[in-house]
């Protein structure tokens, strides 16, 4: 799939970058964290899986990125069956014990909003934790009609993201 046409596509929401602080009030909010492993090797494997789109692949999505890794302004089109979900990376987190990124939805995405993913390593106890948070609302007519089905799909995909990250940790053992 040629994702170049999405490089100039606009975000379909006004609150770009809001995942760095307080989520806007007029969206559905999702915030989840889960311990996925332990030790620096598992942290590195989980961070690589996240930053190289393997978390998305492991969740069963087809991934069509403009860059091999999540970098600022990279475009990724995620597909599940016939549904295309174009996103653009808004910012990247690259700290000693924290790696991740946030992307925002582009025109044509079924939802409107932003999702933040990051992996944290605690040097004190070696725990590796994945964090996923998002604010979203329907972005297309069919997600508006679907109502709570969209939130159920989001919860299912979030569960699959955590499972893919846990699998990456297990592969580092």
Backbone as a printed PyTorch tensor [residue, N CA C, xyz], in Angstrom:
tensor([[[  0.8440,  -1.1810,   0.0000],
         [  0.0000,   0.0000,   0.0000],
         [  0.8850,   1.2390,   0.0000]],

        [[  0.5620,   2.1710,  -0.8520],
         [  1.2910,   3.4330,  -0.9240],
         [  0.7100,   4.3940,   0.1160]],

        [[  1.4900,   4.7060,   1.1470],
         [  1.0070,   5.5990,   2.2040],
         [  1.3800,   7.0560,   1.9520]],

        [[  2.0700,   7.3300,   0.8560],
         [  2.5420,   8.6880,   0.5960],
         [  1.3980,   9.6940,   0.5130]],

        [[  0.2240,   9.2720,   0.0530],
         [ -0.8980,  10.2100,  -0.0520],
         [ -1.3580,  10.7060,   1.3190]],

        [[ -1.0260,   9.9540,   2.3670],
         [ -1.4390,  10.3590,   3.7140],
         [ -0.4730,  11.3480,   4.3630]],

        [[  0.6820,  11.5700,   3.7490],
         [  1.6650,  12.4970,   4.3400],
         [  1.1100,  13.9160,   4.4780]],

        [[  0.2000,  14.2920,   3.5900],
         [ -0.3650,  15.6370,   3.6310],
         [ -1.8050,  15.6500,   4.1420]],

        [[ -2.3010,  14.4940,   4.5540],
         [ -3.6600,  14.4040,   5.0840],
         [ -3.7100,  15.0580,   6.4620]],

        [[ -4.7850,  15.7740,   6.7130],
         [ -4.9490,  16.4900,   7.9810],
         [ -5.3780,  15.5550,   9.1020]],

        [[ -5.0150,  15.9470,  10.3240],
         [ -5.5710,  15.2710,  11.4870],
         [ -7.0750,  15.5130,  11.4840]],

        [[ -7.8520,  14.5660,  11.9980],
         [ -9.3010,  14.7270,  12.0110],
         [ -9.8310,  15.1290,  13.3950]],

        [[ -8.9700,  15.7550,  14.1830],
         [ -9.3500,  16.2580,  15.5080],
         [ -8.4780,  17.4770,  15.7960]],

        [[ -8.9510,  18.3410,  16.7000],
         [ -8.2590,  19.6110,  16.9550],
         [ -7.2060,  19.5480,  18.0490]],

        [[ -7.2630,  18.5540,  18.9070],
         [ -6.4360,  18.5360,  20.1090],
         [ -5.1220,  17.7810,  19.9300]],

        [[ -4.4230,  18.0420,  18.8390],
         [ -3.1820,  17.3280,  18.5170],
         [ -2.1410,  17.5900,  19.6100]],

        [[ -1.5800,  16.5130,  20.1420],
         [ -0.5640,  16.6080,  21.1880],
         [ -1.1130,  16.5530,  22.6000]],

        [[ -2.4250,  16.5040,  22.7460],
         [ -3.0330,  16.5370,  24.0810],
         [ -2.7410,  15.2910,  24.9020]],

        [[ -2.2600,  14.2320,  24.2950],
         [ -1.9410,  13.0300,  25.0790],
         [ -0.7370,  13.2510,  25.9910]],

        [[ -0.0100,  14.3540,  25.8080],
         [  1.1140,  14.6760,  26.6970],
         [  0.6450,  15.2400,  28.0340]],

        [[ -0.6100,  15.6210,  28.1150],
         [ -1.1100,  16.2300,  29.3530],
         [ -2.4970,  15.7200,  29.6860]],

        [[ -3.3730,  16.6370,  30.0280],
         [ -4.7400,  16.2990,  30.3840],
         [ -5.5570,  16.0630,  29.1160]],

        [[ -6.2460,  14.9360,  29.0780],
         [ -7.0660,  14.6140,  27.9100],
         [ -8.2410,  15.5890,  27.8010]],

        [[ -8.6120,  15.9370,  26.5790],
         [ -9.7770,  16.8090,  26.3960],
         [-11.0480,  16.1320,  26.9280]],

        [[-11.9460,  16.9180,  27.4580],
         [-13.1330,  16.3850,  28.1370],
         [-14.1600,  15.7690,  27.2020]],

        [[-14.2340,  16.2010,  25.9780],
         [-15.3290,  15.7600,  25.1000],
         [-14.9760,  14.5220,  24.2630]],

        [[-14.1530,  13.6490,  24.8200],
         [-13.7530,  12.4010,  24.1690],
         [-13.9360,  11.2440,  25.1550]],

        [[-13.9920,  10.0300,  24.6230],
         [-13.9130,   8.8240,  25.4500],
         [-12.4410,   8.6470,  25.8260]],

        [[-12.1710,   8.3060,  27.0720],
         [-10.7920,   8.1350,  27.5450],
         [-10.5180,   6.6710,  27.8630]],

        [[ -9.3300,   6.2290,  27.5170],
         [ -8.8560,   4.8900,  27.8560],
         [ -7.4720,   5.0420,  28.4630]],

        [[ -7.2510,   4.4330,  29.6080],
         [ -5.9300,   4.4330,  30.2470],
         [ -5.7210,   3.0610,  30.8730]],

        [[ -4.6910,   2.3660,  30.3980],
         [ -4.3830,   1.0410,  30.9410],
         [ -2.8810,   0.8560,  31.0410]],

        [[ -2.4710,   0.1350,  32.0540],
         [ -1.0690,  -0.2370,  32.2470],
         [ -1.0270,  -1.6970,  32.6410]],

        [[  0.0560,  -2.3560,  32.2450],
         [  0.1870,  -3.7750,  32.5620],
         [  1.6620,  -4.1380,  32.6520]],

        [[  2.0290,  -4.8680,  33.6850],
         [  3.3840,  -5.4040,  33.7800],
         [  3.5060,  -6.4790,  32.7090]],

        [[  4.5530,  -6.3710,  31.8800],
         [  4.7150,  -7.3130,  30.7670],
         [  6.0040,  -8.1150,  30.8520]],

        [[  6.9030,  -7.7700,  31.7660],
         [  8.1630,  -8.4940,  31.8440],
         [  9.0610,  -7.9500,  32.9320]],

        [[ 10.3250,  -8.3940,  32.8800],
         [ 11.3100,  -7.9660,  33.8710],
         [ 12.6990,  -7.9970,  33.2440]],

        [[ 13.5050,  -7.0450,  33.6270],
         [ 14.8980,  -7.0020,  33.1880],
         [ 15.1150,  -6.1500,  31.9440]],

        [[ 16.3700,  -5.7470,  31.7960],
         [ 16.7200,  -4.8700,  30.6670],
         [ 16.5330,  -5.5270,  29.3050]],

        [[ 16.8130,  -6.8270,  29.1950],
         [ 16.6330,  -7.5010,  27.9020],
         [ 15.1730,  -7.4790,  27.4760]],

        [[ 14.2810,  -7.7360,  28.4080],
         [ 12.8600,  -7.7390,  28.0880],
         [ 12.3690,  -6.3170,  27.8020]],

        [[ 12.8860,  -5.3470,  28.5290],
         [ 12.5550,  -3.9440,  28.2470],
         [ 12.9680,  -3.5900,  26.8200]],

        [[ 14.1800,  -3.9530,  26.4500],
         [ 14.6570,  -3.6550,  25.0980],
         [ 13.8240,  -4.3340,  24.0270]],

        [[ 13.4430,  -5.5860,  24.2670],
         [ 12.6300,  -6.3160,  23.2930],
         [ 11.2470,  -5.6900,  23.1520]],

        [[ 10.6460,  -5.3000,  24.2730],
         [  9.3220,  -4.6750,  24.2240],
         [  9.3920,  -3.3110,  23.5490]],

        [[ 10.4220,  -2.5330,  23.8800],
         [ 10.5710,  -1.2160,  23.2570],
         [ 10.7780,  -1.3490,  21.7490]],

        [[ 11.5880,  -2.3170,  21.3290],
         [ 11.7910,  -2.5530,  19.8920],
         [ 10.4850,  -2.9590,  19.2160]],

        [[  9.7310,  -3.8560,  19.8560],
         [  8.4570,  -4.3000,  19.2750],
         [  7.4930,  -3.1350,  19.1210]],

        [[  7.5000,  -2.2520,  20.0870],
         [  6.6330,  -1.0800,  20.0050],
         [  7.0960,  -0.1350,  18.9040]],

        [[  8.3580,   0.2430,  18.9380],
         [  8.8600,   1.2820,  18.0330],
         [  8.9590,   0.8160,  16.5780]],

        [[  9.0160,  -0.4990,  16.3570],
         [  9.1290,  -1.0410,  14.9910],
         [  7.7980,  -1.5890,  14.4790]],

        [[  6.7010,  -1.1840,  15.1090],
         [  5.3450,  -1.5400,  14.6680],
         [  4.9860,  -3.0020,  14.9090]],

        [[  5.8630,  -3.7930,  15.5610],
         [  5.5660,  -5.2080,  15.7590],
         [  4.4340,  -5.4380,  16.7620]],

        [[  4.2120,  -4.5110,  17.6660],
         [  3.0760,  -4.6190,  18.5760],
         [  1.7810,  -4.6300,  17.7710]],

        [[  1.7040,  -3.7510,  16.7800],
         [  0.5070,  -3.6800,  15.9430],
         [  0.3360,  -4.9570,  15.1100]],

        [[  1.4450,  -5.4100,  14.5370],
         [  1.3920,  -6.6670,  13.7600],
         [  0.9640,  -7.8290,  14.6510]],

        [[  1.5220,  -7.8880,  15.8510],
         [  1.1960,  -8.9570,  16.7880],
         [ -0.2530,  -8.9190,  17.2500]],

        [[ -0.8860,  -7.7580,  17.1340],
         [ -2.2960,  -7.6310,  17.5010],
         [ -3.2200,  -8.0360,  16.3580]],

        [[ -2.6180,  -8.4130,  15.2160],
         [ -3.4240,  -8.8700,  14.0840],
         [ -3.7260,  -7.8130,  13.0460]],

        [[ -3.0980,  -6.6510,  13.1750],
         [ -3.3040,  -5.5850,  12.2050],
         [ -2.2650,  -5.6810,  11.0870]],

        [[ -2.6530,  -5.2760,   9.9010],
         [ -1.6760,  -5.1140,   8.8190],
         [ -1.1300,  -3.7050,   8.9510]],

        [[  0.1780,  -3.5770,   8.8390],
         [  0.8550,  -2.3160,   9.1000],
         [  1.5270,  -1.8330,   7.8200]],

        [[  1.2030,  -0.6030,   7.4410],
         [  1.7780,   0.0170,   6.2430],
         [  2.3970,   1.3500,   6.6790]],

        [[  3.6830,   1.3380,   7.0870],
         [  4.3130,   2.5490,   7.6010],
         [  5.1280,   3.2890,   6.5340]],

        [[  5.3020,   4.5780,   6.7460],
         [  6.1880,   5.3610,   5.8850],
         [  7.6350,   5.2610,   6.3590]],

        [[  7.8450,   4.7610,   7.5720],
         [  9.1880,   4.5800,   8.1400],
         [  9.2030,   3.2690,   8.9150]],

        [[ 10.3600,   2.6270,   8.9700],
         [ 10.4860,   1.3400,   9.6520],
         [ 10.2740,   1.4360,  11.1610]],

        [[ 10.4910,   2.6250,  11.7040],
         [ 10.2890,   2.8390,  13.1320],
         [  9.3990,   4.0620,  13.3290]],

        [[  8.8100,   4.1370,  14.5030],
         [  7.9750,   5.2890,  14.8410],
         [  8.8830,   6.4960,  15.0800]],

        [[  8.8070,   7.4480,  14.1830],
         [  9.5590,   8.6960,  14.2910],
         [  8.5560,   9.8360,  14.1070]],

        [[  8.8710,  11.0360,  14.5990],
         [  7.9360,  12.1370,  14.4360],
         [  7.5300,  12.3290,  12.9640]],

        [[  6.2480,  12.5090,  12.7500],
         [  5.6240,  12.7310,  11.4440],
         [  5.5530,  11.4970,  10.5550]],

        [[  6.0190,  10.3330,  11.0370],
         [  5.8350,   9.1000,  10.2570],
         [  4.3420,   8.8270,  10.1410]],

        [[  3.9650,   8.3130,   8.9910],
         [  2.5790,   7.9300,   8.7530],
         [  2.5030,   6.4130,   8.7890]],

        [[  1.4360,   5.9100,   9.3910],
         [  1.1840,   4.4750,   9.3820],
         [ -0.2970,   4.2760,   9.0750]],

        [[ -0.5700,   3.3740,   8.1580],
         [ -1.9560,   2.9980,   7.8780],
         [ -2.1280,   1.5760,   8.3920]],

        [[ -3.0040,   1.4370,   9.3480],
         [ -3.3040,   0.1400,   9.9440],
         [ -4.5760,  -0.3720,   9.2940]],

        [[ -4.5770,  -1.6340,   8.9040],
         [ -5.7790,  -2.1860,   8.3020],
         [ -6.2060,  -3.4360,   9.0540]],

        [[ -7.4870,  -3.5780,   9.1600],
         [ -8.1180,  -4.7650,   9.7180],
         [ -9.2700,  -5.0740,   8.7750]],

        [[ -9.0830,  -6.1080,   7.9870],
         [-10.0610,  -6.3830,   6.9360],
         [-10.1060,  -5.1960,   5.9740]],

        [[-11.2970,  -4.7200,   5.6450],
         [-11.3980,  -3.6120,   4.6940],
         [-11.2320,  -2.2250,   5.3240]],

        [[-11.0920,  -2.1650,   6.6420],
         [-11.0460,  -0.8770,   7.3380],
         [ -9.6210,  -0.3490,   7.3680]],

        [[ -9.4520,   0.8720,   6.8690],
         [ -8.1480,   1.5570,   6.9040],
         [ -8.1640,   2.6050,   8.0000]],

        [[ -7.0730,   2.6300,   8.7450],
         [ -6.9490,   3.5570,   9.8680],
         [ -5.6350,   4.3230,   9.7440]],

        [[ -5.6420,   5.4540,   9.0260],
         [ -4.4040,   6.2260,   8.8710],
         [ -4.1020,   7.0870,  10.1040]],

        [[ -2.8290,   7.0860,  10.4960],
         [ -2.3620,   7.8390,  11.6620],
         [ -1.0180,   8.4970,  11.3420]],

        [[ -0.6880,   9.5310,  12.1080],
         [  0.6260,  10.1700,  12.0020],
         [  1.2140,  10.2830,  13.4020]],

        [[  2.5060,   9.9520,  13.5160],
         [  3.1840,  10.0600,  14.8100],
         [  3.2980,  11.5400,  15.1800]],

        [[  2.7980,  11.8640,  16.3590],
         [  2.7820,  13.2360,  16.8560],
         [  4.0670,  13.5550,  17.6070]],

        [[  4.5120,  12.6230,  18.4440],
         [  5.7770,  12.7920,  19.1670],
         [  6.3040,  11.4310,  19.5800]],

        [[  7.5920,  11.4130,  19.9170],
         [  8.2860,  10.1960,  20.3310],
         [  8.8740,  10.4220,  21.7170]],

        [[  8.8500,   9.3990,  22.5380],
         [  9.4850,   9.4240,  23.8610],
         [ 10.7460,   8.5750,  23.7600]],

        [[ 11.8940,   9.1790,  24.0510],
         [ 13.1740,   8.4680,  23.9840],
         [ 13.9990,   8.8460,  25.2060]],

        [[ 13.7170,   8.1740,  26.3110],
         [ 14.4010,   8.4210,  27.5690],
         [ 15.1140,   7.1450,  28.0010]],

        [[ 15.9840,   7.2620,  28.9800],
         [ 16.7880,   6.1120,  29.4170],
         [ 15.9180,   4.9140,  29.8070]],

        [[ 14.8290,   5.1320,  30.5070],
         [ 13.9910,   4.0410,  30.9980],
         [ 12.5480,   4.1410,  30.5090]],

        [[ 12.3700,   4.8480,  29.4120],
         [ 11.0200,   5.0340,  28.8700],
         [ 11.1100,   5.2590,  27.3640]],

        [[ 10.3950,   4.4080,  26.6100],
         [ 10.3730,   4.5150,  25.1470],
         [  8.9200,   4.4690,  24.6790]],

        [[  8.6040,   5.2500,  23.6690],
         [  7.2510,   5.1890,  23.1360],
         [  6.9480,   6.2890,  22.1550]],

        [[  5.6800,   6.3850,  21.8240],
         [  5.2220,   7.4100,  20.8870],
         [  3.7200,   7.5830,  21.0030]],

        [[  3.2580,   8.6810,  20.4440],
         [  1.8200,   8.9190,  20.3050],
         [  1.5400,   9.1720,  18.8410]],

        [[  0.4090,   8.6530,  18.3900],
         [ -0.0280,   9.0150,  17.0480],
         [ -1.4430,   9.5310,  17.0890]],

        [[ -1.7260,  10.3670,  16.0840],
         [ -3.0480,  10.9450,  15.9610],
         [ -3.7210,  10.4340,  14.7100]],

        [[ -5.0270,  10.4230,  14.7360],
         [ -5.8090,   9.9260,  13.6110],
         [ -5.9180,  10.9800,  12.5140]],

        [[ -5.8910,  10.4920,  11.2860],
         [ -5.9870,  11.3590,  10.1150],
         [ -7.3730,  11.2360,   9.4830]],

        [[ -7.7130,  12.1990,   8.6220],
         [ -8.9720,  12.1240,   7.8890],
         [ -9.1050,  10.7470,   7.2510]],

        [[-10.2550,  10.1290,   7.4200],
         [-10.5050,   8.8000,   6.8960],
         [-10.4230,   7.7130,   7.9500]],

        [[ -9.8480,   8.0200,   9.1190],
         [ -9.7640,   7.0450,  10.2170],
         [-11.1600,   6.8610,  10.8140]],

        [[-11.5060,   5.6390,  11.2360],
         [-12.8220,   5.4240,  11.8380],
         [-13.0420,   6.1870,  13.1500]],

        [[-11.9660,   6.5220,  13.8310],
         [-12.0470,   7.2760,  15.0760],
         [-11.3480,   8.6170,  14.8970]],

        [[-11.5520,   9.5080,  15.8450],
         [-10.8560,  10.7970,  15.8710],
         [-10.2290,  10.9330,  17.2530]],

        [[ -8.9120,  11.1070,  17.2910],
         [ -8.2470,  11.2620,  18.5760],
         [ -6.7910,  10.8500,  18.5270]],

        [[ -6.2580,  10.5490,  19.6900],
         [ -4.8270,  10.2920,  19.8190],
         [ -4.6040,   9.1230,  20.7640]],

        [[ -3.5470,   8.3590,  20.4830],
         [ -3.2160,   7.2140,  21.3200],
         [ -1.7310,   7.2720,  21.6550]],

        [[ -1.4300,   7.0500,  22.9180],
         [ -0.0650,   7.0730,  23.4330],
         [  0.3060,   5.6730,  23.9060]],

        [[  1.4810,   5.2190,  23.4700],
         [  2.0150,   3.9210,  23.8660],
         [  3.4050,   4.1660,  24.4490]],

        [[  3.6980,   3.5950,  25.6140],
         [  5.0800,   3.6520,  26.0920],
         [  5.3930,   2.4690,  26.9810]],

        [[  6.6690,   2.1150,  26.9590],
         [  7.2190,   1.0300,  27.7580],
         [  8.1420,   1.6640,  28.7830]],

        [[  7.9480,   1.3060,  30.0540],
         [  8.7770,   1.8440,  31.1360],
         [  9.5630,   0.7190,  31.7920]],

        [[ 10.7830,   1.0400,  32.1520],
         [ 11.6370,   0.1100,  32.9000],
         [ 11.9460,   0.7270,  34.2530]],

        [[ 11.7430,  -0.0360,  35.3140],
         [ 12.0390,   0.4280,  36.6650],
         [ 13.3720,  -0.1660,  37.1150]],

        [[ 14.4440,   0.6260,  37.1740],
         [ 15.7450,   0.0890,  37.6000],
         [ 15.7190,  -0.4510,  39.0310]],

        [[ 14.8310,   0.0630,  39.8610],
         [ 14.7820,  -0.3660,  41.2650],
         [ 14.4060,  -1.8360,  41.4070]],

        [[ 13.4480,  -2.3020,  40.6020],
         [ 13.0040,  -3.6850,  40.7420],
         [ 13.0210,  -4.4680,  39.4290]],

        [[ 13.4320,  -3.8160,  38.3280],
         [ 13.5480,  -4.4890,  37.0380],
         [ 12.2400,  -4.7210,  36.3090]],

        [[ 11.1500,  -4.1660,  36.8080],
         [  9.8320,  -4.3920,  36.2120],
         [  9.6900,  -3.6020,  34.9110]],

        [[  9.1180,  -4.2710,  33.9010],
         [  8.8250,  -3.6520,  32.6080],
         [  7.3080,  -3.5140,  32.5110]],

        [[  6.8580,  -2.2890,  32.3060],
         [  5.4240,  -1.9970,  32.2600],
         [  5.0750,  -1.3210,  30.9440]],

        [[  3.9900,  -1.7760,  30.3400],
         [  3.4560,  -1.1450,  29.1300],
         [  2.2860,  -0.2560,  29.5350]],

        [[  2.2090,   0.9030,  28.8890],
         [  1.1400,   1.8600,  29.1540],
         [  0.4900,   2.2280,  27.8170]],

        [[ -0.8250,   2.2070,  27.8000],
         [ -1.5810,   2.6200,  26.6250],
         [ -2.6830,   3.5510,  27.1000]],

        [[ -2.7340,   4.7150,  26.5040],
         [ -3.8060,   5.6470,  26.8350],
         [ -4.2650,   6.3350,  25.5580]],

        [[ -5.5310,   6.7120,  25.5490],
         [ -6.0930,   7.3080,  24.3430],
         [ -7.2830,   8.1860,  24.6930]],

        [[ -7.5020,   9.1530,  23.8350],
         [ -8.7770,   9.8600,  23.8350],
         [ -9.3130,   9.7620,  22.4130]],

        [[-10.6010,   9.4520,  22.3080],
         [-11.1660,   9.2460,  20.9730],
         [-12.6710,   9.4510,  20.9920]],

        [[-13.1780,   9.6660,  19.7860],
         [-14.6200,   9.7120,  19.5470],
         [-14.8340,   9.2560,  18.1100]],

        [[-16.0510,   8.9380,  17.7310],
         [-16.2850,   8.4670,  16.3620],
         [-15.7850,   9.4780,  15.3280]],

        [[-15.1380,   8.9400,  14.2850],
         [-14.6040,   9.7930,  13.2260],
         [-15.2820,   9.5830,  11.8830]],

        [[-16.1140,   8.5620,  11.7880],
         [-16.8100,   8.2520,  10.5380],
         [-18.2590,   7.9090,  10.8520]],

        [[-19.0880,   7.9340,   9.8590],
         [-20.5150,   7.6680,  10.0630],
         [-20.7560,   6.2870,  10.6590]],

        [[-19.9800,   5.2920,  10.2240],
         [-20.2400,   3.9310,  10.7040],
         [-19.8070,   3.7320,  12.1490]],

        [[-18.8000,   4.4920,  12.6110],
         [-18.4350,   4.3710,  14.0240],
         [-19.4160,   5.1500,  14.8970]],

        [[-19.9890,   6.2020,  14.3430],
         [-21.0360,   6.9140,  15.0710],
         [-22.2450,   6.0010,  15.2500]],

        [[-22.6560,   5.3320,  14.1840],
         [-23.7910,   4.4110,  14.2590],
         [-23.4960,   3.2160,  15.1540]],

        [[-22.2450,   2.7770,  15.1690],
         [-21.8600,   1.6090,  15.9600],
         [-21.8780,   1.8420,  17.4550]],

        [[-21.8310,   3.1040,  17.8640],
         [-21.8900,   3.4490,  19.2820],
         [-20.8470,   2.7230,  20.1140]],

        [[-21.3020,   1.9870,  21.1440],
         [-20.3640,   1.3360,  22.0680],
         [-19.5640,   0.1950,  21.4440]],

        [[-19.9310,  -0.2480,  20.2550],
         [-19.1600,  -1.3090,  19.5890],
         [-17.7210,  -0.8330,  19.3630]],

        [[-17.5550,   0.4320,  19.0010],
         [-16.2170,   0.9880,  18.7810],
         [-15.3490,   0.9080,  20.0230]],

        [[-15.9290,   1.1650,  21.1820],
         [-15.1590,   1.0720,  22.4290],
         [-14.7940,  -0.3770,  22.7330]],

        [[-15.6840,  -1.3100,  22.3980],
         [-15.3700,  -2.7260,  22.6060],
         [-14.2330,  -3.1700,  21.6960]],

        [[-14.2590,  -2.7010,  20.4580],
         [-13.1720,  -3.0270,  19.5180],
         [-11.8660,  -2.4380,  20.0280]],

        [[-11.8970,  -1.1920,  20.5090],
         [-10.6970,  -0.5580,  21.0490],
         [-10.1540,  -1.3540,  22.2380]],

        [[-11.0240,  -1.8190,  23.1190],
         [-10.5860,  -2.6060,  24.2710],
         [ -9.9710,  -3.9360,  23.8260]],

        [[-10.5610,  -4.5680,  22.8300],
         [-10.0330,  -5.8270,  22.3100],
         [ -8.6480,  -5.6240,  21.6940]],

        [[ -8.4990,  -4.5870,  20.8860],
         [ -7.1940,  -4.3150,  20.2670],
         [ -6.1700,  -3.9720,  21.3420]],

        [[ -6.5760,  -3.2370,  22.3610],
         [ -5.6570,  -2.9110,  23.4590],
         [ -5.1860,  -4.1860,  24.1570]],

        [[ -6.1030,  -5.1220,  24.4070],
         [ -5.7020,  -6.4110,  24.9840],
         [ -4.6870,  -7.1150,  24.0900]],

        [[ -4.9130,  -7.0710,  22.7930],
         [ -3.9970,  -7.7130,  21.8420],
         [ -2.6430,  -7.0050,  21.8170]],

        [[ -2.6430,  -5.6710,  21.9780],
         [ -1.3740,  -4.9480,  22.0490],
         [ -0.5530,  -5.4390,  23.2460]],

        [[ -1.2010,  -5.5430,  24.4100],
         [ -0.4900,  -6.0160,  25.5960],
         [  0.0360,  -7.4340,  25.3860]],

        [[ -0.7660,  -8.2950,  24.7960],
         [ -0.3370,  -9.6740,  24.5450],
         [  0.8720,  -9.7090,  23.6120]],

        [[  0.8730,  -8.8730,  22.5890],
         [  2.0080,  -8.8280,  21.6540],
         [  3.2690,  -8.3470,  22.3670]],

        [[  3.1380,  -7.3780,  23.2570],
         [  4.3010,  -6.8770,  23.9960],
         [  4.8110,  -7.9300,  24.9860]],

        [[  3.9040,  -8.6500,  25.6340],
         [  4.3250,  -9.7410,  26.5230],
         [  5.0680, -10.8170,  25.7360]],

        [[  4.6010, -11.1010,  24.5360],
         [  5.2500, -12.0860,  23.6800],
         [  6.6620, -11.6260,  23.3190]],

        [[  6.8320, -10.3460,  23.0340],
         [  8.1640,  -9.8180,  22.7370],
         [  9.0900,  -9.9980,  23.9430]],

        [[  8.5680,  -9.7880,  25.1410],
         [  9.3750,  -9.9870,  26.3440],
         [  9.7730, -11.4500,  26.4890]],

        [[  8.8190, -12.3530,  26.2720],
         [  9.1170, -13.7870,  26.3900],
         [ 10.1980, -14.2010,  25.3940]],

        [[ 10.1970, -13.6040,  24.2190],
         [ 11.1950, -13.9700,  23.2030],
         [ 12.6000, -13.5420,  23.6100]],

        [[ 12.7050, -12.6120,  24.5490],
         [ 14.0240, -12.1400,  25.0140],
         [ 14.5660, -12.9910,  26.1600]],

        [[ 13.7500, -13.9080,  26.6770],
         [ 14.1870, -14.7310,  27.8360],
         [ 15.1440, -15.8060,  27.4150]]])
